[in-house]
Amino acid sequence: MNLQAVALGAAGMEADHRVREEGGNNRGPRVRTYLLGIDPPISTAAPWCAAFVQYCSDVAARTLGVPNPLDAVRLEAYVQSYADELQHQTVGIGSALPGDLVLYSFGGERWDHIGFFSHRGDGDVFWVVEGNTSLSNPRDGGGVALKARDMSAGDRDPIFIRWGSPPE
């Protein structure tokens, strides 16, 4: 297995366990685990989609006994940092593979949400596992979910980033 596939599997397990915020917005035991595991760690409630991506990639790297290439991202809780560090590794949706990163911008100039590409659906639809999301809100939410996204919706098309080693 490759790093991306194992990270997507870790993300899917968190979704299967129905990880949800507890005790308020951006709070709860699992959210705290995600936020404390990033560099630099965050000990207060904060948006956590990027911390979730980092957590799942760390699980994958430990499982495979390899370095995590996402550790090179500065400010791991800040989605724009992933775009800044990995923009040379973007691929089109037609080339996206399970476990590739998907970054979104909701009305601004910076990238502000991130998840793991799962698979293509019909037409412009694709499926993503995301943290700090919900099935009813495109950007923010209270948990981890596998959700459908539509390339034709939103202000700015998402970008897909191949990270880690290429698939075997």
C-alpha positions in Angstrom: 0.0 0.0 0.0 1.1 3.6 -0.5 1.1 6.4 1.9 -1.9 8.2 0.4 -4.1 5.1 0.5 -3.3 4.4 4.1 -4.0 8.1 5.1 -7.3 7.9 3.3 -8.0 4.6 5.2 -7.2 6.4 8.5 -9.5 9.3 7.5 -12.3 6.8 6.6 -12.0 5.1 10.0 -12.5 8.4 11.7 -15.6 9.0 9.6 -16.8 5.5 10.3 -16.4 6.2 14.1 -18.5 9.3 13.6 -16.0 11.6 15.1 -17.9 14.8 16.2 -17.1 17.9 18.1 -18.1 17.8 21.8 -18.6 20.6 24.2 -18.7 23.4 21.7 -17.4 24.6 18.3 -14.0 23.1 17.4 -13.8 21.2 20.7 -13.8 17.6 21.9 -11.3 14.8 22.7 -10.6 13.8 19.1 -10.4 17.4 17.9 -8.0 18.1 20.7 -5.9 15.1 19.5 -5.8 16.4 16.0 -4.8 20.0 17.1 -2.1 18.9 19.6 -0.5 16.6 16.9 0.3 19.4 14.5 3.4 21.6 14.3 3.2 23.9 16.1 0.5 22.4 18.4 -2.6 24.3 19.2 -4.1 23.9 22.6 -7.2 26.0 22.2 -10.3 25.4 20.1 -9.5 26.2 16.4 -10.6 25.2 12.9 -9.2 21.7 12.5 -9.6 20.4 8.9 -5.8 20.7 8.2 -5.0 19.2 11.6 -7.2 16.2 10.7 -5.2 15.8 7.4 -1.9 16.0 9.3 -3.2 13.4 11.9 -4.2 10.9 9.2 -1.0 11.4 7.3 1.0 10.9 10.5 -0.9 7.6 11.2 -0.1 6.4 7.6 3.6 7.3 7.9 3.9 5.5 11.3 2.0 2.5 9.9 4.3 2.2 7.0 7.4 3.1 8.9 8.3 6.0 6.5 8.7 9.8 7.0 5.6 11.9 6.5 6.2 14.3 3.6 3.5 16.6 5.0 5.7 17.3 8.0 7.5 19.7 5.6 4.4 22.0 5.6 5.0 25.0 7.8 2.0 26.0 10.0 0.3 22.6 9.7 -3.1 23.9 10.9 -3.2 26.5 8.2 -4.7 25.2 4.9 -2.9 27.8 2.8 0.4 26.4 4.0 -0.3 23.1 2.1 -1.0 25.0 -1.1 2.2 27.1 -0.6 4.4 24.1 0.0 2.9 21.6 -2.5 1.5 23.8 -5.3 4.0 22.2 -7.8 2.3 18.8 -7.2 -1.2 19.7 -8.3 -3.0 17.3 -10.6 -6.3 17.6 -12.5 -9.5 15.9 -11.2 -9.1 13.4 -14.0 -5.8 12.3 -12.6 -6.7 12.5 -8.9 -6.0 9.3 -6.9 -7.5 8.1 -3.6 -5.7 9.9 -0.8 -4.7 13.0 -2.8 -5.4 16.2 -1.0 -8.3 18.5 -2.1 -8.1 22.2 -1.2 -11.0 24.6 -1.4 -11.4 28.3 -1.3 -14.8 29.7 -0.3 -15.0 33.2 -1.6 -11.5 34.5 -0.8 -8.0 34.5 -2.3 -6.6 31.9 0.1 -7.3 28.2 0.4 -9.3 27.6 3.5 -10.5 24.0 3.7 -8.8 20.6 3.0 -9.6 16.9 2.8 -8.7 13.6 1.2 -10.0 12.7 -2.3 -11.8 9.4 -2.2 -13.3 8.8 -5.7 -15.1 10.3 -8.6 -18.9 10.2 -8.9 -21.1 11.1 -11.8 -20.4 14.2 -13.9 -18.7 16.9 -11.8 -19.2 15.1 -8.5 -16.3 13.6 -6.4 -16.2 12.2 -2.9 -13.9 13.5 -0.1 -13.2 12.6 3.5 -13.0 15.8 5.5 -12.6 16.9 9.1 -14.4 19.9 10.5 -17.3 19.5 8.0 -20.9 18.5 7.8 -23.1 17.2 5.1 -25.2 20.4 5.2 -22.4 23.0 5.3 -19.8 23.3 2.5 -17.1 24.7 4.7 -17.5 24.3 8.4 -19.1 21.6 10.6 -18.9 19.5 13.6 -17.3 16.3 12.5 -15.6 14.0 10.1 -17.5 12.9 7.0 -17.3 11.3 3.6 -19.2 13.8 1.5 -19.9 14.6 -2.1 -18.5 17.7 -3.7 -19.4 19.2 -7.0 -16.8 20.8 -9.3 -19.5 23.1 -10.8 -20.4 24.6 -7.4 -18.5 27.2 -5.4 -16.6 30.3 -6.2 -13.2 28.7 -7.0 -12.5 25.3 -8.3 -10.7 23.0 -5.8 -7.2 21.9 -6.4 -6.0 18.4 -6.1 -2.5 17.7 -4.8 -0.5 14.5 -5.1 1.7 14.2 -2.0 4.1 11.5 -0.8 5.3 8.8 -3.0 3.6 7.8 -6.2 1.3 4.8 -6.1 2.9 1.4 -6.6 
